């Protein structure tokens, strides 16, 4: 009798993904820099770096620093803008058999809508992830993602101009993750993703100055993973729409925690800098776990906790 391989496929917003693993936006570019190390076709999806309606320079340097069990960044969503992205990045990604989730950023609502309208008719895009949770820009970003009322409004407006499913990326810097998840759902979101980074600060006590030029940055990495799992659980149990879970995933076990907490997919972030093949190792680890535990379908593990 031929042994069947475990079924790692999942569906999200009517789209089937070969496995539940993608990258967290901003940690993998559009895959070009990683393609020599990673077989991009192995991934469940590629989530791009944030795309704005025009080029952004980002924040002044230094803007990245290591922390115990993690890192802080204040990149400020530097990117070349939507026209370069469409011509360069989408053309590159078209060579691979992997769904593309485009992360969208903006300072004001109209900028988000400009990107979504411009890219909606472009081929090769599975869905949009709307970044209303970046702590490293002074306008837009987290300013929209910490108020349920603002989040509902932005979600509704973006959804109205999108021809693709819309995923709202939520901030952990809130009082109630369940309330934010519900606001996104009420605004018409097809799904949510969480968490983004925590606002944090590091000081060089010998130089007596801030380590990052921006003073604050977004904390990511294994240090935040248990908090992320808790927030994903809360969000997944507050709404009916699907959840993509992320935050400090460094192993197959970490990703499985997210799935068992209720996430439909899991995104690997900081570990991509530490280990370029991290996502492939997570995928292989999940398959090994399923074989060892006799789990035939990954969907049987999603939300398996009360």
C-alpha positions as CSV (number, residue, x, y, z in Angstrom):
1,X,0.0,0.0,0.0
2,X,1.4,3.4,-1.0
3,X,1.7,5.8,1.9
4,X,-0.1,9.1,1.3
5,X,1.7,12.3,2.1
6,X,0.0,14.6,4.6
7,X,-2.2,17.3,3.0
8,X,-0.9,20.7,3.9
9,X,-3.2,22.7,1.7
10,X,-5.5,25.4,3.1
11,X,-8.0,27.7,1.6
12,X,-8.4,31.4,2.4
13,X,-10.9,33.8,0.8
14,X,-11.7,31.3,-1.9
15,X,-8.0,30.7,-2.8
16,X,-6.2,27.4,-2.3
17,X,-2.6,27.5,-0.9
18,X,-0.4,24.5,-1.1
19,X,0.6,24.9,2.5
20,X,-0.1,27.5,5.3
21,X,3.2,29.2,5.4
22,X,4.0,32.7,4.0
23,X,6.4,35.5,5.0
24,X,5.6,38.5,7.1
25,X,5.6,41.7,5.0
26,X,8.9,43.6,5.1
27,X,11.0,40.5,5.9
28,X,11.3,39.0,2.4
29,X,11.0,41.8,-0.1
30,X,9.3,40.3,-3.0
31,X,11.5,37.2,-2.9
32,X,14.1,38.4,-5.4
33,X,16.9,38.7,-2.9
34,X,16.0,35.3,-1.4
35,X,15.5,33.3,-4.6
36,X,19.1,32.1,-4.8
37,X,18.6,30.5,-1.3
38,X,15.0,29.5,-1.2
39,X,12.8,27.6,-3.7
40,X,10.0,30.1,-3.8
41,X,7.7,27.4,-5.3
42,X,7.8,25.6,-1.9
43,X,6.0,28.5,-0.1
44,X,2.3,28.7,0.5
45,X,2.3,32.4,-0.5
46,X,4.6,35.4,-0.8
47,X,3.6,38.5,1.1
48,X,5.4,41.5,-0.4
49,X,7.0,44.4,1.4
50,X,4.7,47.4,1.8
51,X,3.7,49.2,-1.5
52,X,2.8,52.9,-1.5
53,X,1.4,55.0,-4.3
54,X,4.8,56.8,-4.7
55,X,8.3,56.1,-3.6
56,X,9.0,56.4,0.1
57,X,12.6,57.0,1.4
58,X,11.8,55.6,4.9
59,X,13.4,56.8,8.1
60,X,16.9,58.0,8.7
61,X,19.6,55.5,9.8
62,X,20.4,53.7,12.1
63,X,17.1,52.0,11.8
64,X,17.7,48.3,12.8
65,X,19.1,46.8,16.0
66,X,19.2,43.5,17.7
67,X,17.6,42.8,21.0
68,X,17.5,39.7,23.3
69,X,15.5,37.1,21.4
70,X,14.6,39.6,18.7
71,X,15.2,42.8,16.8
72,X,13.8,46.3,16.5
73,X,13.3,48.1,13.2
74,X,12.3,51.6,12.2
75,X,12.6,51.2,8.4
76,X,9.6,53.4,7.8
77,X,8.2,51.3,4.9
78,X,10.8,52.4,2.4
79,X,9.8,51.2,-1.1
80,X,10.0,52.4,-4.8
81,X,6.2,52.9,-5.2
82,X,3.4,51.0,-7.0
83,X,4.5,51.6,-10.6
84,X,8.0,50.2,-10.1
85,X,6.5,47.3,-8.1
86,X,4.0,46.5,-10.9
87,X,6.7,46.6,-13.6
88,X,9.6,44.9,-11.6
89,X,8.3,42.8,-8.8
90,X,5.1,41.4,-10.3
91,X,7.1,40.5,-13.4
92,X,9.6,38.6,-11.3
93,X,6.9,36.8,-9.2
94,X,5.0,35.7,-12.4
95,X,7.8,33.2,-12.9
96,X,6.8,31.2,-9.8
97,X,3.8,29.0,-8.9
98,X,3.0,30.8,-5.7
99,X,0.1,33.1,-4.8
100,X,1.1,36.7,-4.1
101,X,-0.3,38.8,-1.2
102,X,0.5,42.5,-1.8
103,X,0.9,44.5,1.4
104,X,-0.4,48.1,0.9
105,X,0.7,51.1,3.0
106,X,-0.2,54.8,3.0
107,X,-0.1,58.0,5.0
108,X,-3.7,58.9,4.4
109,X,-6.8,56.9,3.2
110,X,-6.6,58.1,-0.4
111,X,-3.1,56.7,-0.7
112,X,-4.2,53.3,0.3
113,X,-7.1,53.5,-2.2
114,X,-4.7,54.7,-5.0
115,X,-2.6,51.6,-4.6
116,X,-5.5,49.2,-4.4
117,X,-7.2,50.7,-7.5
118,X,-4.0,50.8,-9.5
119,X,-3.1,47.1,-8.7
120,X,-6.5,45.6,-8.7
121,X,-6.5,44.8,-12.4
122,X,-2.9,43.6,-12.5
123,X,-2.4,39.9,-13.0
124,X,-0.7,37.7,-10.4
125,X,-2.1,39.2,-7.3
126,X,-4.2,36.9,-5.0
127,X,-5.2,39.5,-2.4
128,X,-4.2,42.7,-0.6
129,X,-3.0,43.0,2.9
130,X,-3.7,46.5,4.2
131,X,-1.1,47.7,6.7
132,X,-2.9,49.8,9.3
133,X,-0.5,48.8,12.0
134,X,3.1,50.0,11.3
135,X,4.5,51.8,14.3
136,X,7.3,53.5,12.4
137,X,5.5,56.2,10.4
138,X,4.0,59.4,11.8
139,X,0.8,59.4,9.7
140,X,-1.4,56.6,8.6
141,X,-0.2,53.1,9.6
142,X,-0.9,52.5,13.2
143,X,-2.9,55.7,13.5
144,X,-5.7,53.9,11.6
145,X,-5.1,50.6,13.4
146,X,-5.6,51.6,17.0
147,X,-9.2,52.9,16.8
148,X,-12.0,50.5,16.0
149,X,-14.0,53.4,14.4
150,X,-11.1,54.4,12.1
151,X,-10.3,50.8,11.3
152,X,-13.9,50.1,10.3
153,X,-13.9,53.2,8.1
154,X,-10.6,52.5,6.3
155,X,-11.6,48.8,5.8
156,X,-15.0,49.8,4.2
157,X,-13.4,52.4,1.9
158,X,-10.6,50.2,0.7
159,X,-12.9,47.2,0.2
160,X,-15.2,49.4,-2.0
161,X,-12.4,50.0,-4.5
162,X,-10.7,46.5,-4.4
163,X,-11.3,43.8,-7.0
164,X,-9.3,41.3,-4.8
165,X,-9.9,40.0,-1.3
166,X,-8.8,42.4,1.4
167,X,-6.9,41.3,4.5
168,X,-6.5,44.0,7.3
169,X,-3.2,43.8,9.2
170,X,-3.8,44.6,12.8
171,X,-1.6,46.2,15.4
172,X,-0.9,44.6,18.8
173,X,-0.6,48.1,20.4
174,X,-4.3,48.2,21.3
175,X,-6.5,47.6,24.4
176,X,-8.7,44.9,22.9
177,X,-7.6,42.7,19.9
178,X,-11.1,41.2,19.8
179,X,-12.6,44.7,19.3
180,X,-10.2,45.5,16.5
181,X,-10.9,42.2,14.8
182,X,-14.6,42.8,15.0
183,X,-14.2,46.3,13.5
184,X,-12.4,44.9,10.5
185,X,-15.0,42.3,10.0
186,X,-17.8,44.8,10.3
187,X,-16.0,47.0,7.7
188,X,-16.2,44.1,5.2
189,X,-12.7,42.7,5.5
190,X,-12.3,39.2,3.9
191,X,-9.7,38.3,6.6
192,X,-7.3,39.7,9.1
193,X,-3.6,39.2,9.8
194,X,-1.8,39.8,13.1
195,X,0.3,40.8,14.8
196,X,2.5,43.6,13.6
197,X,5.4,44.7,15.8
198,X,5.2,46.2,19.3
199,X,6.4,49.8,19.7
200,X,9.7,49.6,21.6
201,X,12.8,51.6,22.5
202,X,16.4,50.9,23.1
203,X,19.0,53.3,24.6
204,X,22.8,53.1,24.4
205,X,23.8,53.9,28.0
206,X,27.4,54.6,27.2
207,X,26.8,57.0,24.3
208,X,23.7,58.3,26.1
209,X,21.5,58.4,23.0
210,X,18.8,56.4,21.3
211,X,20.0,53.4,19.4
212,X,17.5,54.1,16.5
213,X,17.4,57.5,14.8
214,X,13.6,57.2,15.0
215,X,13.9,56.8,18.8
216,X,11.3,54.0,18.8
217,X,11.0,51.0,16.5
218,X,8.9,47.8,16.1
219,X,10.0,44.9,18.2
220,X,9.7,41.5,16.6
221,X,11.2,38.0,17.0
222,X,10.8,35.0,19.4
223,X,10.4,37.3,22.4
224,X,7.0,38.4,21.3
225,X,5.7,34.9,20.2
226,X,3.7,33.9,23.3
227,X,1.9,37.3,23.2
228,X,1.2,36.9,19.5
229,X,-0.3,33.5,20.0
230,X,-2.7,34.9,22.7
231,X,-3.8,37.7,20.4
232,X,-4.3,35.4,17.5
233,X,-6.5,33.2,19.7
234,X,-8.5,36.2,20.8
235,X,-9.0,37.5,17.3
236,X,-9.8,34.1,15.8
237,X,-12.5,33.5,18.4
238,X,-14.0,36.9,18.0
239,X,-14.8,36.8,14.2
240,X,-15.9,34.5,11.5
241,X,-13.4,35.7,8.8
242,X,-10.1,33.8,8.4
243,X,-6.9,34.9,10.3
244,X,-3.3,34.9,9.3
245,X,-1.1,34.6,12.4
246,X,2.4,35.9,12.9
247,X,4.8,37.1,15.5
248,X,8.0,35.5,16.5
249,X,7.6,32.2,14.5
250,X,11.0,30.5,14.5
251,X,10.0,26.8,14.1
252,X,7.4,24.4,12.9
253,X,6.1,24.2,16.5
254,X,5.6,27.9,16.6
255,X,3.6,27.9,13.4
256,X,1.5,25.0,14.6
257,X,0.7,27.0,17.8
258,X,-0.7,29.7,15.5
259,X,-2.8,27.2,13.6
260,X,-4.1,25.5,16.7
261,X,-5.0,28.9,18.1
262,X,-7.2,29.5,15.1
263,X,-5.1,31.0,12.3
264,X,-5.7,29.6,8.8
265,X,-2.1,30.5,7.8
266,X,1.1,31.5,9.6
267,X,3.7,34.1,8.5
268,X,7.4,33.8,9.3
269,X,9.1,37.2,9.8
270,X,12.3,38.0,11.6
271,X,13.7,34.5,11.2
272,X,14.1,35.2,7.5
273,X,16.9,37.5,8.3
274,X,18.6,35.0,10.6
275,X,18.0,32.0,8.4
276,X,17.0,32.6,4.8
277,X,15.5,29.1,4.5
278,X,13.5,29.4,7.6
279,X,10.1,29.1,5.9
280,X,11.1,25.9,4.1
281,X,12.3,24.4,7.3
282,X,9.0,25.3,9.0
283,X,7.1,23.6,6.2
284,X,9.2,20.5,6.4
285,X,8.8,20.5,10.1
286,X,5.0,20.7,9.9
287,X,5.0,17.8,7.4
288,X,7.2,15.7,9.8
289,X,4.9,16.5,12.7
290,X,1.9,15.4,10.8
291,X,3.5,12.1,9.8
292,X,4.6,11.4,13.3
293,X,1.2,12.2,14.8
294,X,-0.8,10.5,12.1
295,X,-2.5,13.8,11.0
296,X,-3.7,13.5,7.5
297,X,-4.9,17.1,6.8
298,X,-3.5,20.3,8.2
299,X,-7.0,21.8,8.3
300,X,-7.8,19.3,11.1
301,X,-5.4,21.2,13.4
302,X,-6.8,24.7,12.7
303,X,-8.6,26.0,15.7
304,X,-8.5,22.6,17.4
305,X,-8.4,24.2,20.9
306,X,-11.6,25.2,22.8
